[in-house]
Amino acid sequence: MRFASALVVLTCAVVLVSPLSGAVLADNILAHALTFYGVTAGAYVLLPFARRGDIAMVAMWVVLGVGVAPCFLGHELSAAQMFADLGGVVMAAGPIYIARFRQIAQGDIRLYRRRVSEAET
């Protein structure tokens, strides 16, 4: 499963930074959303011990970087593409936060420690 996730993340990263990304992602809003969905969902699978908020925050910084990068080449920002990128991140991160909200609503309140082994130290 991790290998497949690594391939998805690698493929999406190559699409984002390759010179052909202008042709692939030029005005295709759906491709933008699916690319960031793949990167974010793959990161959640590849990094099971990273905090869910950290992965979402890094994904948002990547959205900002990819959105602002064309400005360095003299192009304008595309709000539609940035919102599509944001939508891809939200589609990947949203179910994780919804599942945690459901756990809290059902009374599953975890202690502040992350693992049981930390209680022994």
N, C-alpha and C positions, 0 to 999 in steps of 0.2 A: 504494500500500500504506500509506504514511504517512497519507494522507487518511482511509482507512477506519479505521485505528487511532485517529486523532484523534477520529473520530465515535464510536467505541466508548468511548473514555475519557470524552468529553464526555457521552455518554448515561448512562454509569454514574455519573459525578460528579453529574449532575442528579438521578438516582434517589436517590443518597445524601443530598443536602442539601435536596431539595424537601420541602415540607410533606406531599406525598402519599406520601412514603417510608414513613410509618408504616402506611399502608394496603397498600402494595405489599410491604414487607419485614417486616410485623408479626411473624408467626411462621413465615415461610417460610424455612427454613434453606437450602434449595437456591438461592433467590434471593440470599441473602447471599453464598454461596460463589461463584456465577456472577458477581455484581457485582464482587467483589474480584478474581476471576480476570480479568475483562475489563479492569479498571483496570490491574492489574499487567502483563498481557501487552501491553496497548496501550502502556504506558510503556516496555517493553523495545523495542518497534518504533519508537516515536517518538524515543527517546533512544539511538541506536546507539553514541554515543561516551561515554556515562555508564557507569561501572563497574557490573557486575552486582550487586555487593554493596550499592552505594549505593541502587539502585532497590528492592531487597528491604528494606533498612533503612527507607527512607521509607514503603514500603507497610506495614511493621509499625507504624510510628508512626501512620499513618492508621487502621489497625485499632484501635489503642489509643484514639485520639481518638474514633472513631465508637462504640466500645464504652463509653467513659466519658461521652460527651455526654449520654445520658439522665439521668445522675445530677444534672445541673444543673437538670433539669426536675422532679426529685423522684421519678424512677422508679428501679427497681433495675437492676443489671447483669444481663445475660443471658449466662451462660457458653456456652450452646449457640450463640448468635448470634456471639459472639466467636470461638469455635472454628471456626465455619463461615467467618467472614471470614479467619481464619488459614489454613484449608484452601484457600481460593481463592488466597491469595498463594502458598502452597506448591505448588499445582498449576501455577501460572504460572512460578515460579522454579525448581522442582525439576528439570525437564528441562535447563535451562541448566547447572546444577551437575553433573548426571549426565554431560552431554556433555563438560564440562571434565575430570571425573574420568577418563572414558574416554580422553581425549587424553593425560593424564598417565600412565595405565597403559600406553599404547602407546608412551611414550617421547618425546612432544612436550613438552619442557620449554622454556618461553619464558624469555628473559632478563628482567631486572627492568624494562627500559624498555618503554613501551607501544607506541611506534611506531618504525619504522626511522629516521625523520627525526631522532629524538632522539639517535641514536648519532653523528650528524655534529656536534652542538653540544657 
